[in-house]
C-alpha cells in the first residue's frame, strides 16, 4: 500500500460547526447527516441517512472528488458561500485527504 492510498483510506474532517459536518474519505468530500452524523444514500426516489433512514436534503447525497480540480473548485466555492470556512483551511484539509 502506498502512502497516498493509506491517506485516502482514512476519514479526514474537512469542516465542522454547529450546522454542518463535512468529511473526506477515499478521495471524496461529503456532508454527514444532521440526525446521526452518518453518510447518506439514495433510497426509492429520496436521499436518506444511512444510520436511521430518515429522509434528508438531497445535498447530503452529494460528493465532490478531491482529485478533480474543477469539482474541488465547485465544492470550495459552495463551502465559502454557505459556511464561515476559510479558503486556506479548506485547501489544507484537501491536501491532508489526498
Buried (B, 14 or more C-beta within 10 A) or exposed (E): EEEEEEBBEEEBEBBBEEEBBBBBBEBBBBBBBBBBEBBBBEEEEEBBBBBEEEBBEEEBBBBBBBEEEEBBEEBBEBBEEEBEBEEEEBEEBBEBBB
